[in-house]
Amino acid sequence: MFVKITPKKRGDKTYHYAELVESYRENGKSKHKRIMYFGSVDKETAERLQIAFSRDFDSFVNLNKVEFSQATPYGSFYLINSIFDQVDMFNVFSEAFVSSDKHISVPTALEYIKAMIFQRIIQPDSKLALKEWVKTTSIPYFLKDNIVFDLQTVYRSLEVLTDNFPIAEKCLYNWAESIYKQNMNELYYDITSSYFEGYQCVLAEFGYSRDHREDREQLVIGLVTTPDGFPVKCNIYPGSTSDKTTVAGIVKEINATYPVKEFIFVGDRGMLSKKNIEAIIEEKQQYIMALPRAWSKKYLNDITIDEKQMQEIQPNLFIKFLPPIEEQRFLLCLNTQKRSSDTEFRNQSIKEIEQELAKLSKVLFDKKGKPKTRDDTMKKVGAILKKKKAGKYFDVKTKDDPKCPWGFSLEYSLNQSKIESDQRLDGTFVIQTNQPEFEGEKLVKVYKNLNTVEYAFRIIKNNLDIRPMYHRKEVRVKGHVYICVLAYFVVIAIEYISQKKNLNKSAHKILQELSSINLIAIDLGQEKKKLALTTISKEQKVCLKAFKINKIVVPNVV
């Protein structure tokens, strides 16, 4: 039996009619038999009736004594926890992790780690905020013990995770392969940087900032993912580390750590170097990378670039194999749409620089203001040219000019041969590989799939908010990054299942939709308490079913 509410609109008002009904089937169709009719009720009473006659209650209650003491989002947390259960994450960690700190046990550390992953996915914030935030959520229902969070134990839990992360990485690899059916013969690698708010972490160093914060010390993060983006390895380096210096080490680590006998290492063009290729070949593995721009310019010097002589594999995308060198294959790729946009962008940049140089030149003929010197003027020229990549095409100098109040004027010209040389390569990139079998279309597909790592970094940086980082101890900084990696594994698992079940929604969108499924704490009086769920919509049921959640289990009241 259940209470059926029928809303009816009359004019500007909506009336709710309630009746107690029982379901039955007749000729294969579901029908309702009325047991009791309550008539017209307000919306609040309708909701109370539904709760009072729901299966969560053993008997009828006095509706006037029912109080809703608390309502917390539950559906989103339930889905995240279902991913934990799907891979058996914390049971596996519990059996394999060890703690070298006598002040914290593995079970306690894992409860804290679970809470931090919840926080990182649902509402990223500081470790200090975790203590108060947990109280306002349904997280306690997913923890084994009634833990009272304290900051020092949070930090110690990060240290336990760092000490055991090599074990966690092997688990991530196994889950990606066995549960999510990932192709471990293709592994994608890229690095990013993340800067610090303070200056006391030993990992923090100045280096090339991908966040465009050269004024901040940073660390560098290297991430290996599967074709669908599941993270299987994460290395953390000092902030001055460059892309190409990490490749040889990461390939050796993959070879030594994981059971895959042969894999294709896919990396960005910044990682291609003679030393790295030698290291990959020495490990008897394969690679697919793009040539750095300077290399491709030199390599394509005598190559005809004409889409009429190339194979079109997609609209506006043409390919052609080039002569191999020492068993290394080269694939020329031309995107004609990007070629047009590259040329247009260059021309626009040149035009803007010309306008700024003309404006600066005009100032030199103005007698007003401070005296102009050649050095100050050329510094301003340098600033103008530095702002735009097209600055390299300009030759600028000063010349004596008696007509100018300051005795000199600007003279600039365009290096047309350099423009034509670069314009010839607009829209092109060259893939280099020692993979002997892949056709051109397959090579392009594999290389372009490198954006799975870039996507991972976007999620980790933007959705999971890896920053700000205030930790000073190296072990805690690493633990914080590893929490983000574990959280991202859960996020990508949700998106993978969403795609497989044709939901076609991001993890963020799914969790947002399920967050409206609330867990209501109901005080019945006489120290009796019950928990109930708010109504689950048809759309939410479809979503939950995709994750094999046919029913959300309401926790027992303790």
N, C-alpha and C positions, 0 to 999 in steps of 0.2 A: 504494500500500500504506500501511497505517497500523496502529498498535497499538490493538486494541479491548479495553477493560477492562470486565469484567462483575462488578459487586458482588453478592454473595449473603450474606444474613444468616442466621446459625445461632445461635439463642439470643440472647445479648447481644453476640455478635461478628459483625463484617462481614469476609468474605473477598473478595479481589480476584483474579479469574482473567484472565490476559492471553493474548492470541493475536494473531499478525500476520495480517492479512486483506487481501484485495483486493476492491474493489467491482466488481460487474458488474450488468447489468440483464437480467431475464428476464420476458417478457410484460408489459413496462412497469413492472415492480417492481424496486426496488433490493435486491440481495442481496449477501452476503459469502461469499467463498471463503477457507477457512483455508489459510495458507501454512506457519505454524509455531505451535506451541502451547507457551506458557511455563509454564502451570500456575498454581498459587496463588502470589501475590507480595504483599509488603506495599505499603501505599499509596505510600510514597516511591519504591520501585523501579518501581511502575506508572507514576508520573509521569516517571521517568527514561527508561523504555522508550518512552513516547510521544514524548518530546523526541528521543531518539536515533534513532528511526525516522521522524521527521517530515520533511517536504519541505525544511525549513531546513538539513538536513545533506546533504553530498555523499556521505558514506560512513558506514558504521557506526563507532562509537567505543567505546573501553573505558569502560564505565559507571563503573568505579571511579575514573576520572580526571576525570569530569565534576564541575565545581564551579559552583554558582550564586552568583556574586559579588555580584549586585545585582538587585533587583526594584523597579521604579518604576511608579506609575500612568501609564497611557498612553492608555486609551480616551477619557477626558474631554478630554485635551489634543488628541487626534486630531480629535475632533468640533469643538472650537473652531477648530482650524486649517482644518478643512474649510469653515467659514463664511468665514474669511479668503479661502480659495481661491475660494469660490462667488462672491464679489463682486470678487475679484482686488484686494483692499484694498491690499496693500503694493506690488504692481507699479504700481498707479495712483498711489499716494502717491509712489513713487520717481520717476516721470516728472514729477510736478507740484510736489513740495516743493523748496524751496531752503533753504540754510543761510547765514546772514549771519555765523556764528561760524566763524572759520578753524580753531578747535580741534576741530570736529566736522563730519563729512560727513553728508549725508542718509542714505546706506546704513547707517552706524553708528547714527544716531539712530533709524531705523526698526526696527532689530533690538532696540534698547532699548525702544522704544514697544511692540513686539509682546510682549516679555517682561513689561512692566508691565501690559498688558491681560490676559495669562494670569494674572498674580498677582492682579489685581483680581477676576477671576471665580472662580478656584479657591481662593485663600487670601489674602484681602485683608490687607495688612500695610504696614509703612513701607517707604520707599525704601531705608533702611539695611538692612532685613532681606532685600531682594531679592537681594543678592549671594550670601548663604549659601543662601537658599532655592532658587535656580535650580540649584545643584549637586545638590540632592536630588530633582530632578524630571526629566522627559523633555523639558523645554523646549529644551535644546541641540540635540536632533534636529530641531527645527523652525526653527532659525536658520541663516542662510547661512554664517556664519563662526564659528570657535571663539572666541567673545568672552569675555574675562575682565572681569567687571563691576566697575566702580568708581563710587563715589557721585557724583563730579563730572561724569562723563559722563551719569549718570542725570539730573542736574539740567539739563545742557545739552540733553538730548533733550527734556525738558519744554518748554524755551524754543523749540526748533525746532517742536514741535507747536503751541505757542501762536501763533507767527509764521505758521504755515501753516493754522491751523484754518478760516479762511474757505474755503479750498480743500477741506478735509475735509468741511465742511458741505454744499457743493455735491455732493460724492461721495455723502454719506449720502442726500441728496435723490434723486439719480439712481438709486441702488441701491434705495431704497424704492419708487420708481415703476416702474422697469423690471424688477427681479428679483422683488420681493415684491408687485407689482401693487397698490400703494396708491392710494387715491383722494385726489389732491392738491387737490381742490376743497374739502376739509374739513380745516382745520388747527386744532389744539387748543393752547391756551397757558395756562400757569399759572406761578407763581413759588413758590419756597420759600427758606428760609434755612439756613445752616450755620455754626456758630460755631467760633471759633479757640481753640487752647490758649494761644497767646501773644498779645502785644499790639503787635507791631511791623509787621504788614502794613498797607500804605497803604489797601487795600480795606476793612480791618476797621473797622467802626463799630457803635455801639450802635443798635438798632432793634427793630421788632416781631419777636420770636423765635418761630418756629413750632416750635422745639424746647423752648420754655418755659425758656430760659436767658437771661433778661434781664441776668444778671450778666456775660455774655460778649459781646465784640465779634464781629461776624459779617459774612458777605457774603450777597448775594442772588443766586439763580440763576433765570433765566427759561428755560423749555424749551418748544419747539414740537414737537409730535408729529403723526403721521398718525392716522387712525381706529384702526389696530391698534397704535398705541403706538410706532412707529419714530421715534426722535428725528431731526429734520432741521435744528434750529437751537438754539443755546445761547448766551445772553447772560449775562454776569456783571456785577453792579452792586455799588456800595458798600452796606454793611449797613443804612443808614438809608433805602434806597429803598423806596417804597410801591408796591403793585400797580398802581394806576391810572396812575402816572406813566410806566410802561414801555410802555403799549399803543400809543400813536401811533408811537413809534419802531420797535417790532417789526413793525408792519403795513407801514410804509414800507420797512423792510429786506427783508421778504419780497417785496414788490412789485418792488424794485430788483434783488434777487439771483436769484430763481427764475423759470423760464419760465412758470409758471402765470399765466394771464391773469385769471382770476376765482376767488376762493376765499371760503369762509365762515370768518370768524374766530370761534372758539368760546372764550369766556372765562368765568371765574368771576364771581360777583356783585360781588366787591370791585373789579372792573375797569370797571364800568359808570359812566360819567360823561358829561355833555353834551359835554365837550371830546373825549373818546375817540370817541364816536359821530360827531362832526363830522369827526374825523381819518380814520376808516374810510370814511365816505361820500366824503370828498374824494379818497381813493385809489381810489374806484369799486369798493369791495368790500362784502361783506355780513357781517353779524355775527349771532350768537345768544348772548345772555347773560341771566342772571337779574337781576331787580331787587333792589337791596339791601333789607334788611328794612324799613328806615325808609321807603323809597320805596313799596314794595308796600303798607305799612300805610296810607299816605296815599292811594294810588291806589285801593285797595279799600274806601275808607271808605263809599261809597254803593253798592257792588256786593253783590248777594245771593250768598252762598256756600252752595250747597245741591247735593249730589251728585245729587239727583233731577232737577235741571235741567241736568245735565252729561253728557258722553259718557264712558262707561267704556271705556278702551282696554286696561286690564290689571286683574286682580283688585285691588280697593281703590284704583285710580288713575283719577281722573276729570279731564276737561279741558273748558274752555270758552273760546272766543275772546271777548275784550273789545273795546269800541269802539276803533278805531285813532286815533292822534294823529299828525298830520303824516307820514303814510305809514309810521309805525312800528306794527307789529303787536304785540299783547299776548295771551299765552295764560295763562289761570289754570289751575293744576294743583292738585289736591287728592288727597293720599294719606290715606285714611281710617284706615288702620292707624297711620300716623305721627301722625295727629291724636290718636288715643287715647293713644299713648305720650307725646306732648308734654304733653297735659293731665295725665296721671298723673305725669310727671316734675315738672311745676310744683307740683302739689298736694303731692307728697312733699317737695320742696325747701322749700315754705312751712311744712310741718309740722316739718321739722328746724330751721328758723330759729326758729319759735315755741318749740320745746323749749329751744334754746340761750338765747334771750332770757329765758325763764321761769327757767332755771337761774341766769343772771346776776342777774335781779331778786331771786331768793331770797338770793343772796350779800349783797345790800345790807342785808338784815335780820339778818345775822349780826354780832354785836358783836365776834367774834374777828377776828384778823388786822390788817393795816394799815388805817389810815383810808381810806375811799373818797371820791374827789372826783368831781365831775360830769365834768370833762375826761377823767380816766382811764376812767371808765365809758363815756363816749361813744366813746372810742377803741376799746374792746373791742366796743362795738356795731358800729362801722364795720368791724372785722375780721370779725365774724359775718356781716354783710350782704354783704361783699365776697366771701366764700367761695362764696356761692350766687348764681346769676343771679336767683333770685327775691327777692333783697334789695331790688330796686327797688320792690317792691309794699308795702314797710313804711314807715310813718311812725313814727319813734321819737323820743322826747324825755324829758327829766327833768321832774319836778314836785316842788314842795315837799310833804313828807310828815312830819309830826311823829312818826308811829309808827315811822319808820325811824331807827336809831341815828345815821345820818349826815345826817339832815335832808332827804333826797330819795329818790325811788323812780323806777322806769322806767314809762313809759306808751307803749304802742305800739298801732297799729291797721293794718288792711289797707286798701289802696286798691282797693276792689272794682271800680270803673269801669275802672281800668287792667288788672286781671286779666281782666275780661270782654272788653276791647278786644283784648288779646293772644290770649286763648283763641279768639276768633272766627277768628284766622288760623292756628291750629294745623294742621299738616299741609299748609299751602299754600306755593306759590312761584309767581312770575309770570315767564314768559319773554318777553323783549323782542327783536324782530328786525326787520330791514328786508328779510328774505328773502320775496319776494311769493308763492311757489308752494307751499311745503311745507304739508302738512296737519298738524294738531295732533299726531298720533301720531309723525310724522317729526321734528317739532321737539323733542319730548320725547326721542326716541331719540338725536338728535344732541347735545343738551345733556347728557344723562346720560352720554354717551360721553366727557365731559370727565374722567371718572375714569381714563382711560388715562394722563393726565399724572400724576395723583396716584399711580397704580400705579408709574409710572416713578420718581418721587421715593422711593417706599417701597423699591424695589429698589436704587436708587443709595445711599440712606442705610443700609439694613439689610443687604442681601446683599453689595453691593459696598463697603460701609464707606467712604464718602467722608470720614468723620471717623476719627481725629483729624487736624487740619491744623496742621502746625507751620511750613510755609513762610512766609518773610517777603517775598520778592520777588513782586511782582504777577504777573510773567510765569510764575513757577513755580507759584503758586497756581492760575492759570488753566489751566496745563498739567495739573495734577493733576485738576481738574474735567473737563477734556476727555478725559483717559484714562478717567474714569468714564463719560462719555457714549459713547465708542467701545465700551467694555466692555458697556454697556447695549444698544447696537445689536446686538451679537453675541447677547446673552441674549434679546432680543425676537425676533431672527431664529430662534433655536432654538425658542422658544415658538410662533411663528407656524407654522413647519413642523410642529411637534408637533400643533397643532390641525388643520391641513389634512390630516394623515395619520391623524387620529383616535387619536393616542397619548394625548391628553388628560392630559399630564403637564407640570409646570413645568420650566423649564430646570434649576433646582436639582436636582430629582428625577432628571432624565435624566442630568445630569453625575455625580451621586452613583452611579447604577447603573453607568455606564460606567467609573467610576474603579477598579472591581475588575478591569478588563482591564489586567493588568500586563505590562510589557516586562521580560523576564528576560535578564540578561547571563550567558552561560555560558562559563566558561573550560574549554577542552578539553585544556589541557596543550600543551607545546611552543609556547607563545606564540600558540596559536590561540584565537580567540574567536568566538562566535556570539551572535546575539540571537534570542529567540523570545517568543511571546505565550503567556500563560496561556489556558486554555480559555475560549472565548466561548460563553455560554449561549444557549439559543434565544430568550429574552426580549431579550437584548442584540443578537442578530442582527436581530430584528424592529425594534428601535429604530434600529439603524445603517442598515437598509434604508430606513427612512423618510427618512433624510438622504442617500439614494443612495450609501451606503457599503457596497458588496457585499463588500469585503475590506479589512481594515486592513493596510496595507503596513508591513512591518518595515524599519526603516532599515538601511542598510549600516554595517558596522563600519569605523570609520576608524582 
